[in-house]
Each structure stands twice: as C-alpha cells, then as structure tokens.
Amino acid sequence: MSITTLKDLGLTEEISCFLKDNNLSELTVGRVTRENRDRYVVSTGETEYDAEITGNLRFTALSRTDFPAVGDWVAMTLYEPDQAIIHRILPRKSVLERQAVGKPGEKQIISANVDFALIVQSIDNNFSVNRLERYMTICFTAGIEPVLVISKVDLAGEEEVNNAINELTKRDRTVKYILLSNITHHGLDQIMDLIQKGKTYCVIGSSGVGKSTLINNLLRKDLLKTGQISRSTNKGRHITGHRELFVLENGGIVIDNPGMRELGMTESTEGIKTTFQEILNLSLQCKFPDCRHINEAGCTVLEALEKGIIDRKSLENFRKIEREQQLFQSTVAERRRKDRQFGRLCKQIINEKKKNKF
C-alpha cells in the first residue's frame, strides 16, 4: 500500500483532538516506524524523517519508558528535508512492555499503540503454553488482544499438531489460535482476514519461529532478512535487530520485533487476573483470604486441582508469574523509598549550607 496520509498510519480522532486541545498544531505529527538505539525514523505518511529527541526530553526522562518507541505518535519540528527533532510523545493508547532484561524494577517498551498481538510459536520444541501464558499476561495488562500463531506446521505430523492443540485447549479453551506454514502459506489467509485497516498488530515471539518470514508473506515481498534453518536445531538464526513498523496492502499495520528470550513480569495484576481468570475466581472461595494455594486447609483452588478442573502446570505457572509481579512491585517500591531518602538528604544539606552562610 502506498502511504500518503497520517490516517494510513493509524491516526485516530482522539489524537487529532489532543493536538487541537493542547495547541500543538504548529508542530509536525508523525508515527515512529523504526527505532535503533537513540535514533528514530518517523513517518508523516508522505515523508520519512531521521529524528532524535530534544535535550529537555532526554534529561527529564525518568526511565526508558519516557523515550519514544515504535508505534508512538510524536510531535516534532523539521530542520532539514529529512531531519527532525521530537519534542513530545503523544498519549499512548496501549503499551506492550516487559521487565528490562538484567535491570530489576525497570521496564522496556516492546511496542506502543498496538491493538492486537500475534504471538508466534513454532510447532517444534519452541511450543510452550507456559510461555504463551506469559505473553497473554503482558498483552491483557496493556489491553491488547492476543492471538496465537502456531508456525512451521508443515514440518510436523498430524499427531504432533493435534497434541499441541490438545495441550493448549486443556489449559485455556478460549485462546484464539491459527495454524501456519510460511512455506505452503497454510493459515496465511486466516491471518489476513484477521488484519483490519488502520489497526496495529505487533508480531512477537522467540528467535527463529518465523516472525520476519510471516511479515514478508503479509507484505508479499522479501523485505526483511530471514535466517537459514539449522539442520540440527530446526531453528532460524536471530536476524531482526530492531523494531520496525510496516503498512500492508489492505491497510493493516504490523510491527516486527526482535526475538525475546526473556519475558519478565512488571505491574501485571490485571493481566494475571485475565489470563488465570479461572484460578482467580476459585481463589475467592478459599477459606482464608491470604491463601497461597499450596497446602492450606479449605483451599478451593487445590480442591479444583484434585478434581481435574484446573491444570497443575497452569497453577504452577500462575504462582511463578505472580511471584515475579510481586517482586517487581517491591523492587520499585524500595527504589522509590531510597529516592525519597536521598531527596531528603539533599534538602538537608542545602538547608545546612544556607544556615552556615549566615
């Protein structure tokens, strides 16, 4: 599709109203289509600009989440035919994020202003319902609808595919899934039917599951590099090194992402409630309100487990994800406490200096 307007990039009436209400009409509006370190490519529909943020935006940022991300709408000034300075990030409709790798208590934005997430897992040893529940948790936390894409079904027999589906539906009977072969294009029509004009779809998953190949097929051209399949592991090499936004011929918008090995939880309370709704509903009937569902008397969750109503692996995954979420929250709370202490100390030193002057 030839991109000529901001509406082609997904501009909504809400964003237009925000610009008018906040007197930002003099600035140029665009959407971040690519991020590479601290440089951004921003599109206005007609033109792409190589952009960077203002010094003020950089130095007032409290964390990486205050920087632009792929999918963001930004207000900027133009100073060369293809150069721009980003002054402001416009309000985000949704933020898909995880805990920053190796940085406890910090977040990393995966993509912004996303409507749907296509979670790609290959049918080989990458397929994991535990990992899927993690993806679903961060999606529901952001208010994004998840859809599972089980790829490489051409490499599996009917029994292997059926076993994967049975494992999936045993844990979650409501999850949407599509069986896909990037080679034969089986399932590609289903994905195309899912994609709506003006909506944004984030493609996420581990390395080598076929995300870039899927986007190439959706674009109907080999725009993204893909790795050769290893004969020993049956996995593709990690190729995508940055996030990038594309507009399809049917007007749908897709964001490609690097493979993610880790998917740590942040403040995912609402996402946990939605992903593990059955377990949470049962927990409301437990004898003790602080029941941990391990060995407590009168635990309705354990009773349901014994009766086969809920799956043991799902309960174990629920406990693990909930612990991670609680650890993230306690880490953030501890950091804020130390920041307040440091602020009081700085204020005390300043006051002491003022007294000594007189």
N, C-alpha and C positions, 0 to 999 in steps of 0.2 A: 504493500500500500504506500502511496506517495503521501508523506506527512506534510501538510501545508498549514494547518491551524493548531492552536493550543488544544482545541476540542478533540483533535485526533489523538493527542497525547493523554486525554482523560480529564481535561479541565472541567470542573463541576461548577454549578451555580453558586454553591457555598463559598468556593474560593473567590469567584468573581465578586460576590457581595462583601467578602472580607477585605478585598483590595479597595473597594469603594469606601467602606466604613472606616478604614484606617488611613485614608489619604495616601495610598501607595500607587496611585495611577501614573505618577511621573516615572516610576521605576519600570524596568522591563521584566516581565514574568516569564519564567521558563521551568522546565522539569529536568531534574538531574537524571541523565541517561547512562552515565558511567562514572565510576569512582576509582581513582588509583592513587593511593596514599593521600596527600593533601591537595590533589588536583582533581578537577571535576569537568565533565563535559555536560553542558546544559543546552537543551534544545527549546527553541521557541516555536517549533513547527516548521518554519521556513529555513532557519539557520541554526547551526550548532556552534557553541562558543566554548573555548578553553577558559575555564573560570577558576578563581581562587576566592577565599573568604577575606573579609576585611580584618584588619588587625584587632579592631574592637570586638568583633565576633569571636576571634580566636582567643583573646585574653580574658574575656568574660565567661567563656565556656567552663562549666563545672565538671564536665566529663565528655567522653567521645560522643555520647548521645546528643550533645548540643551542636555537633557538626553535621553538615549535610550528608544525606545517604541517598543511594539510588532509589528513585521513586518520589523523592521530595520535590515540592514546588518551592521555588525561591524567587525573591525579588532582587534585581541586580542592575548595575549600570554598565554600559558598554563604552569601552575606550579605544578599541581598535576594531577593524572589520570582523575579527573572530575572537576577540578577547573580552572578558567581563569580570566584574568584581561582585561577589554575592554579599548583599547587605543583611538579608533576613531570610530565615526559613519560615515558610507559611505553615499554619496549623496542620498537623498530621491527622488524617482520618484514622489511620491504624499504623502500628509499629510492630513489626515482627522482629523479636530480639532474643538473644540468649546471653548467658553469663560469658563475659570475655574470657578467652582461654588463658589460664595462668594468672588471672587477676581477680581474686575473690572479692565479691561485693561490687564488681563493676559490670556494666552491660555493654554488649556490642549489638548495634542495629544490623539486621540482615537485609531488610528492605522496608521502605515506607510507603504508605498509601496503597496497600495491597487489599484486594477483595477476596481472592482465592489463593490457596497454596496447593500446588501439585507436588505431592511427596513421592519421590521416585525411589523405589526399592527394586533391585533385580531379584529374579526368582532363585538365583544361586545362593551361596552362603551369606549374601548381604541381607536377605529377607529376615526381618525381626519385628515381631509385634511389640516387644518391649521398646524398641527404638521408635516405632510408629507412635506409641502412646506418648512418648516424649515430644515428638513433632506435633501431635494433636494438642498437647497441653499448651505449647507456646503459641499455636495458632488460635485456640479458643481464648487464651489470655488476651490476644490482640484483637479479638472479634473477627477473625478471618476463618472462612470455611475451608476445611482441609479435604482433599481428595487424594486417595492413594492410587499411584500408578505402579503396577507390578510389571517391570520390564523384562526383556530377554526371554519371553515365554517360548520363543522358537527354539531355545536351547534346552528346554525341559520337556519331559514326557507328560502325558495327561494325568498320570497318578501324582506326579510331583506338584503339578499346578493345583489339583484338587486338594492335596494335603495342605498346601499353603492357604487356600481359601477356607478350608475347614478350621484350621488353626486361627485364622483371622476372625471368622464369624463366631467361633466359640468364645472369643474374648470380647468382641464387640459386633453385635448383629446390625448396628445402624451405620457403620462406616461405609462411605462410598468408595468403590474401587473400580479400576479399569485395567484389564489385561492388555499389555502392549508388546509388540515386536517392532523395533526400529528397522529391522531387516525386511520383513514381509509387509510392514505397515498395518498389521492386525491391531485394532483398537485405536488407530490414529483418528479415524472418523468420529469415534466417541469423544475423544478429547476436543476435536474441532467443534463438535456440536455443543460441548460444554462452554467453550470460549465465546463471550459476548462482546460486542463492540463497545469500546470505551471502558471496559473493566480491566483491572490489572491482575495478572496471575504470576505468582512467584514460584519458580521451579527450584526445589530444594532436595537434598539427599546426599549420600556419601559419594566419594570419588569413584568413577568407573561404572556407575549404574546406567549411564546413557542420557544424562540431562542435556548435554550440548547437542547430541545427535537428535534427540527429540525436538529441540528448538530448531535445528536445521531442517528437520522434516516439516515442522509447522510453518517455517519461513519459505519452504520449498526451494532452498538454496543452501550450499555448503558455506555458510558464513562463519561458523565457529569451528575452531580446531578440535578434533577428537583424537583420542589416543588409540594406539593399536591394542587389540585384545591379547593379553598374555595367555599362552597355551597352558601354563602351569596353574595360574590362579583364576583364569577366565574373567579377569577384570581389566578395565581400561586404565591407562595411565592418567594421573592427575594433570589436566591441561588448563582448565579455566583458572585464571589467577586474579580475576577481578569481577565485580558485579556490573551487569550491563542490561539496559532496557531496549526492547525491540517492539515495533508495531507490526502486526500481521496483516495480511491482505484483507481479512474480514473485519479489521478494526480492533481486534483484541490486542492487549498489551501484555508482553511476557518479560520477566526479569530472570536472567541466568545468574546463578550463584556458584562460587567455588564449592567443592565438596567439603562436608563438615564431618570431622571425626568425633568431635565432642559437642554435646548439646546440653550444657548445664542450665539448670533452672534459675529464674530470677524471682520476682514477686508474682508467682504463678497461681495464686489462690483460686481465682475464678476459673482458670484453665483446668486446674486439677479437679474442681467440682464438676465441670462438664465432661471431661474425659473419663472420670471414675464416678459418674453420677450414681450408678447402682450401688457401689460400695458406700458412698457418702449418704445415700438415702437410708441404707440399712443401719449405718452408724448412729443415726438419730434415735434409733430404738434401743441402743445399748443401755444397760443398767446404769453405768457411770458415764457422766458427760465427758470426762477426760480419758475415756477408754482408748488404749493404743492398739487394740485388736491383736494382741499377742497371746496372752493366756488368761485374760481377765474373766471372772465369772459373769454370766449374764451378757456376754458379748454376742450381739445379733449377727455381726459380720462373721465370726468364727462358726456360729451355728449354720449360717448360709453356706460357708465353705465346706463343712462336713456333709451337707445335703447336696452338694454339687451345683448350687445355684450360682455361685461365682467361681472364677478360676483362680487357683492358687498362685500361678505366675503373675496374674494381674494384680492380686493383692500384694505380693512381694514387691512388684514394681511401683505400686501406689505408695507403699511405705518408704521406698528408696527416694522417689521423686519428692514426696512430702518432706522428708528429712533435708534434702538438698535445698528446697524452697525455704525452710525454716532457718537453715544455716546461712543462706544468702541474706535473709532479713536481719538476723542477729549480727552479721558482719557489717551490714550497712548501718545498723543502729550503733554499733561500737565505734565505727568511724565517725559518725556524727557527734557522738559523745566526746571523742578526742578532739574533734574540730572545735566544739564549744569550749572545752577546757583551754585549748590553745588560744582561742579568741579572747577568753577572759584574762589569760596570762599577758597577752599583748596589750590589752587595755590597761591592765595593772601597771605594766612597765611604762606606758605612755603617761599615765597619771602621776607616777613617781617622778618622772623626768620633769613634768610641769611643776611639781611641788619644789623640787630642788633648784629650779630657776629663780624662785622667789625666796 
